[in-house]
């Protein structure tokens, strides 16, 4: 098959995701309002409670608002990953996903196109939030907006792959909301999105280790370092490895020969 066919496939899926995102204005507004609300409300209380002044790797004073910006970026890409998986469940019920997966192109390529397209949509939301955050005097280094882009993209791919895996496991749309809350909130709150790990260690050793092994923590730390022009190699390794594992699991999950997409009768969908 010609290379141009692979590109047309990716371009078509990307355009579909972008058009869906543009037409769902409430989704865009909620993706901005949620983190902005957290930035304004949470920062007021947590800044006084935590008393953050010097935070590695920066070794300089920064406000709490600046510290939690990567965490709020994480919540944007986390919710977008879940939204993308929700659309996959909806498409499967409506039958459009079945049509997509009958393409002559390999199934793994179709799913990866869906994954990358969702990550690109997340970038639009993230940078819109970062632009609005500047209105509240949250101004990371200008170069940080560039160096953070690969980290944000990798984090979006990791969470999008998690969403794809969930979509392969959840067969009914009405069951997705409960599973989404069960996944989103533990991932977010048991991470370094809102507070440093060393503060968590001072409070509770067990919770510290739970946060430390949470892949979402490492995605946040990767973005946090990159926003200040630094590379956290350990966080990069964990995030990339988790992305690979979840992506492979999602592709296998959508393989009808492995039984996950089979009907109750045992026949492939």
C-alpha positions as CSV (number, residue, x, y, z in Angstrom):
1,X,0.0,0.0,0.0
2,X,1.3,3.5,-0.9
3,X,2.6,5.8,1.8
4,X,0.1,8.4,0.7
5,X,-2.7,6.2,1.8
6,X,-1.3,6.1,5.4
7,X,-1.1,9.9,5.3
8,X,-4.7,10.3,4.1
9,X,-5.9,8.0,6.9
10,X,-4.1,10.1,9.5
11,X,-5.2,13.4,8.0
12,X,-8.9,12.2,7.8
13,X,-8.9,11.1,11.5
14,X,-7.2,14.2,12.6
15,X,-9.7,16.4,10.7
16,X,-12.6,14.5,12.2
17,X,-11.2,14.9,15.7
18,X,-10.6,18.7,15.2
19,X,-14.0,19.2,13.7
20,X,-15.6,17.3,16.6
21,X,-13.7,19.4,19.1
22,X,-14.6,22.7,17.3
23,X,-18.3,21.9,17.2
24,X,-18.4,20.9,20.9
25,X,-17.9,24.4,22.3
26,X,-19.0,23.4,25.8
27,X,-16.1,20.9,25.8
28,X,-13.6,23.6,25.0
29,X,-15.0,26.0,27.6
30,X,-15.1,23.4,30.3
31,X,-11.5,22.4,29.6
32,X,-10.6,26.0,30.3
33,X,-12.9,26.9,33.2
34,X,-12.1,23.8,35.2
35,X,-8.3,24.4,35.5
36,X,-8.8,28.2,35.8
37,X,-11.1,27.7,38.7
38,X,-8.6,25.5,40.4
39,X,-5.8,27.9,39.7
40,X,-7.7,30.8,41.4
41,X,-9.4,29.0,44.3
42,X,-6.9,26.2,45.2
43,X,-3.9,28.4,44.9
44,X,-5.3,30.8,47.5
45,X,-5.5,28.2,50.2
46,X,-2.7,25.8,49.3
47,X,-0.1,28.5,48.9
48,X,-0.6,29.5,52.6
49,X,-0.9,26.0,53.8
50,X,2.2,24.6,52.1
51,X,4.4,27.6,52.4
52,X,6.3,26.8,49.2
53,X,9.3,29.0,48.6
54,X,12.1,27.0,47.1
55,X,11.1,24.1,44.9
56,X,13.6,21.7,43.1
57,X,14.7,21.8,40.4
58,X,14.3,25.6,40.2
59,X,16.2,26.5,43.4
60,X,14.4,29.8,43.3
61,X,11.3,31.4,44.7
62,X,8.2,30.8,42.7
63,X,4.5,31.3,43.6
64,X,2.2,28.4,44.2
65,X,0.2,29.4,41.1
66,X,3.2,28.8,38.9
67,X,4.0,25.5,40.7
68,X,0.5,24.0,40.0
69,X,0.3,25.1,36.4
70,X,1.9,21.8,35.1
71,X,-0.6,19.9,37.3
72,X,-3.5,21.8,35.8
73,X,-2.1,21.1,32.3
74,X,-2.1,17.5,33.4
75,X,-5.8,17.6,34.3
76,X,-6.6,19.1,30.9
77,X,-4.9,16.3,29.0
78,X,-6.3,13.7,31.4
79,X,-9.9,14.7,30.9
80,X,-9.3,15.0,27.1
81,X,-7.9,11.5,27.1
82,X,-11.1,10.3,28.8
83,X,-13.3,12.3,26.5
84,X,-11.5,10.7,23.5
85,X,-12.2,7.2,24.9
86,X,-15.8,8.2,25.5
87,X,-16.2,9.1,21.9
88,X,-14.7,5.7,21.0
89,X,-17.3,3.9,23.1
90,X,-20.0,6.0,21.4
91,X,-18.7,5.3,17.9
92,X,-18.7,1.6,18.7
93,X,-22.3,1.7,19.7
94,X,-23.3,3.7,16.7
95,X,-21.3,1.5,14.3
96,X,-18.9,4.1,12.9
97,X,-15.9,2.6,14.7
98,X,-16.6,-0.8,13.1
99,X,-16.5,0.9,9.7
100,X,-13.2,2.6,10.5
101,X,-11.6,-0.6,11.7
102,X,-12.5,-2.4,8.5
103,X,-10.2,-0.2,6.6
104,X,-7.5,-2.0,4.6
105,X,-4.9,-0.2,6.7
106,X,-3.5,-2.1,9.7
107,X,-5.7,-1.7,12.8
108,X,-2.8,-0.5,14.9
109,X,-2.2,2.4,12.6
110,X,-5.9,3.4,12.8
111,X,-5.7,3.4,16.5
112,X,-2.4,5.3,16.7
113,X,-3.9,7.9,14.3
114,X,-6.8,8.3,16.7
115,X,-4.4,8.5,19.6
116,X,-2.1,11.1,18.0
117,X,-5.1,13.2,16.8
118,X,-6.5,13.3,20.3
119,X,-3.1,14.4,21.7
120,X,-3.0,17.2,19.2
121,X,-6.4,18.4,20.2
122,X,-5.2,18.4,23.8
123,X,-2.4,20.8,22.8
124,X,-4.9,23.4,21.6
125,X,-6.6,23.3,25.0
126,X,-3.4,23.4,27.0
127,X,-2.0,26.4,25.2
128,X,-5.3,28.2,25.4
129,X,-5.2,27.6,29.2
130,X,-1.5,28.8,29.4
131,X,-2.4,32.0,27.6
132,X,-5.3,32.7,30.0
133,X,-3.1,31.9,33.0
134,X,-0.9,34.8,32.1
135,X,-3.8,37.1,33.0
136,X,-3.3,36.0,36.5
137,X,0.4,36.8,36.4
138,X,1.4,33.1,35.9
139,X,4.3,33.6,33.6
140,X,6.8,30.8,33.2
141,X,9.9,31.5,31.1
142,X,9.0,32.3,27.5
143,X,11.2,29.5,26.2
144,X,9.4,27.1,28.5
145,X,6.3,27.2,26.3
146,X,8.5,25.6,23.5
147,X,10.5,23.2,25.6
148,X,7.3,22.0,27.4
149,X,5.6,21.1,24.1
150,X,7.2,17.6,23.6
151,X,6.5,16.8,27.3
152,X,2.9,17.8,27.0
153,X,2.5,15.8,23.8
154,X,4.0,12.7,25.4
155,X,1.8,13.0,28.5
156,X,-1.3,13.4,26.3
157,X,-0.3,10.3,24.3
158,X,0.1,8.3,27.6
159,X,-3.3,9.4,28.9
160,X,-4.9,9.0,25.5
161,X,-3.5,5.4,25.4
162,X,-5.1,4.8,28.8
163,X,-8.4,6.1,27.4
164,X,-8.1,3.7,24.4
165,X,-7.5,0.8,26.7
166,X,-10.6,1.7,28.7
167,X,-12.6,2.0,25.5
168,X,-11.6,-1.5,24.5
169,X,-12.9,-2.8,27.9
170,X,-16.1,-0.8,28.3
171,X,-18.9,-2.1,26.1
172,X,-21.8,0.2,27.2
173,X,-21.8,4.0,27.1
174,X,-23.7,4.4,30.4
175,X,-21.0,2.5,32.3
176,X,-18.3,4.9,31.2
177,X,-19.1,7.8,33.6
178,X,-18.5,5.7,36.7
179,X,-15.3,4.2,35.3
180,X,-14.1,7.6,34.3
181,X,-14.5,9.0,37.8
182,X,-12.8,5.9,39.2
183,X,-9.8,6.5,37.0
184,X,-9.5,10.3,36.8
185,X,-9.7,11.4,40.4
186,X,-7.3,8.8,41.9
187,X,-4.8,9.5,39.2
188,X,-5.0,13.3,39.7
189,X,-5.1,13.5,43.5
190,X,-2.6,10.8,44.2
191,X,0.1,12.6,42.2
192,X,2.3,15.7,42.5
193,X,-0.1,17.8,40.5
194,X,-1.2,20.0,43.5
195,X,1.6,19.5,46.0
196,X,5.3,18.4,46.0
197,X,6.1,14.8,46.8
198,X,8.3,15.8,49.7
199,X,5.3,17.5,51.3
200,X,3.4,14.3,50.9
201,X,6.2,12.3,52.4
202,X,6.2,14.5,55.4
203,X,2.5,13.8,55.9
204,X,2.2,10.1,55.1
205,X,4.8,7.7,53.9
206,X,2.3,5.2,52.3
207,X,0.6,7.9,50.3
208,X,4.0,9.2,49.2
209,X,4.9,5.9,47.7
210,X,1.5,5.6,46.0
211,X,2.1,9.0,44.4
212,X,5.6,8.1,43.5
213,X,4.6,5.0,41.5
214,X,1.7,6.8,39.8
215,X,2.7,7.3,36.1
216,X,0.6,10.5,36.1
217,X,3.0,11.9,38.7
218,X,5.9,11.4,36.3
219,X,4.1,12.9,33.4
220,X,3.5,16.0,35.5
221,X,7.1,16.2,36.6
222,X,8.2,15.9,33.0
223,X,6.1,18.8,32.1
224,X,7.1,20.8,35.2
225,X,10.8,20.4,34.5
226,X,10.4,21.1,30.7
227,X,8.4,24.3,31.5
228,X,11.7,25.6,33.0
229,X,13.9,24.3,30.2
230,X,15.1,21.2,32.1
231,X,14.9,17.5,31.4
232,X,13.8,15.0,34.0
233,X,15.3,11.8,32.5
234,X,13.7,9.5,35.0
235,X,10.2,11.0,34.4
236,X,10.8,10.8,30.7
237,X,11.7,7.1,30.9
238,X,8.6,6.2,33.0
239,X,6.2,8.3,30.9
240,X,7.5,6.9,27.6
241,X,7.5,3.3,28.9
242,X,4.0,3.6,30.3
243,X,2.8,5.1,27.0
244,X,4.3,2.1,25.1
245,X,2.7,-0.4,27.4
246,X,-0.7,1.2,27.3
247,X,-0.6,1.6,23.6
248,X,0.2,-2.1,23.0
249,X,-2.5,-3.1,25.4
250,X,-5.0,-0.9,23.7
251,X,-4.2,-2.3,20.2
252,X,-4.5,-5.8,21.6
253,X,-7.7,-4.9,23.3
254,X,-9.3,-3.9,19.9
255,X,-8.2,-7.1,18.3
256,X,-11.4,-9.2,17.8
257,X,-9.4,-12.4,17.8
258,X,-8.5,-11.9,21.4
259,X,-12.0,-11.8,22.6
260,X,-12.4,-8.3,24.0
261,X,-14.5,-7.1,21.1
262,X,-16.5,-10.2,20.8
263,X,-20.3,-10.3,21.2
264,X,-21.9,-12.3,23.9
265,X,-22.4,-15.0,21.3
266,X,-18.7,-15.3,20.9
267,X,-18.6,-13.9,17.3
268,X,-16.4,-11.0,16.5
269,X,-18.1,-7.6,16.1
